[in-house]
Amino acid sequence: KDVQVILTRSHPQFVSKLFELEVPEVLEKIVEIKSIVREPGDRTKIAVTSREKAVDPVGACVGIKGSRVQAVVRELRGEKIDIITWTSDPRVFIAEALNPASIEKVGVDEEKKSALVVVADSQLSLAIGKNGQNVRLAARLTGWKIDIISATEYEKEKAERDKEIKAALAEETEALHQQEEAREQELKARAESESTSDAGKPDTEE
């Protein structure tokens, strides 16, 4: 019958409260934590925005020489923390969410809420992360389905698509050409038929 209190250090909001303790701008709601996802003991991704243009939300959370974020990291016993700027532009947000990897291109399908991300070959493993952790957390942070391919694979697929498009256009052009030739032959045959018919008619006197 006693009241039971369950405490957890694994909930994402635990990290949020730690930032409130270390970052006055977060406590005062000048800097807002828009989204936070976590795999406890390993990595946290946090998206922040500022209500004042003069305040850099990421800089405020990081602190001078990383002092603020390092205090949170110590409390979490070395858990990695990626702090990114939240934005309503899905392409920019997705690219930022895949930090620390450098992104070359982001294509989005807003209807399906899915994104195709292109990275340099050397950045592919970093973007995906160990056991897919980085891209998994980025997808949860942004709410988008994210597929990542290397620049080499992208160029290969693009070349194949261009080849297919050219082949399709060539087939369509050939079909139109054949239709035009058939039309010309039909008109020519009709003209010859009418000419023959007129030649066989007797002349009439006025």
Secondary structure as the mmCIF struct_conf table of DSSP 4:
data_model
#
loop_
_struct_conf.conf_type_id
_struct_conf.id
_struct_conf.beg_label_comp_id
_struct_conf.beg_label_asym_id
_struct_conf.beg_label_seq_id
_struct_conf.end_label_comp_id
_struct_conf.end_label_asym_id
_struct_conf.end_label_seq_id
BEND BEND1 ARG A 9 ARG A 9
BEND BEND2 HIS A 11 HIS A 11
HELX_RH_AL_P HELX_RH_AL_P1 PRO A 12 GLU A 22
HELX_RH_AL_P HELX_RH_AL_P2 PRO A 24 LEU A 27
TURN_TY1_P TURN_TY1_P1 GLU A 28 LYS A 29
BEND BEND3 ILE A 30 ILE A 30
STRN STRN1 VAL A 31 GLU A 39
TURN_TY1_P TURN_TY1_P2 PRO A 40 ASP A 42
STRN STRN2 ARG A 43 SER A 50
BEND BEND4 ARG A 51 GLU A 52
TURN_TY1_P TURN_TY1_P3 LYS A 53 ALA A 54
BEND BEND5 VAL A 55 VAL A 55
HELX_RH_AL_P HELX_RH_AL_P3 PRO A 57 VAL A 62
HELX_RH_3T_P HELX_RH_3T_P1 ILE A 64 GLY A 66
HELX_RH_AL_P HELX_RH_AL_P4 SER A 67 GLU A 75
TURN_TY1_P TURN_TY1_P4 LEU A 76 ARG A 77
BEND BEND6 GLY A 78 GLY A 78
STRN STRN3 LYS A 80 THR A 85
BEND BEND7 SER A 88 SER A 88
HELX_RH_AL_P HELX_RH_AL_P5 PRO A 90 ALA A 97
TURN_TY1_P TURN_TY1_P5 LEU A 98 PRO A 100
BEND BEND8 ALA A 101 ALA A 101
BEND BEND9 GLU A 104 GLU A 104
STRN STRN4 LYS A 105 ASP A 109
TURN_TY1_P TURN_TY1_P6 GLU A 110 LYS A 113
STRN STRN5 SER A 114 VAL A 119
HELX_RH_3T_P HELX_RH_3T_P2 ASP A 121 GLN A 123
HELX_RH_AL_P HELX_RH_AL_P6 LEU A 124 ILE A 128
HELX_RH_3T_P HELX_RH_3T_P3 LYS A 130 GLY A 132
HELX_RH_AL_P HELX_RH_AL_P7 GLN A 133 THR A 142
TURN_TY1_P TURN_TY1_P7 GLY A 143 GLY A 143
STRN STRN6 LYS A 145 SER A 150
HELX_RH_AL_P HELX_RH_AL_P8 ALA A 151 ALA A 199
TURN_TY1_P TURN_TY1_P8 GLY A 200 GLY A 200
BEND BEND10 LYS A 201 LYS A 201
HELX_LH_PP_P HELX_LH_PP_P1 PRO A 202 ASP A 203
#
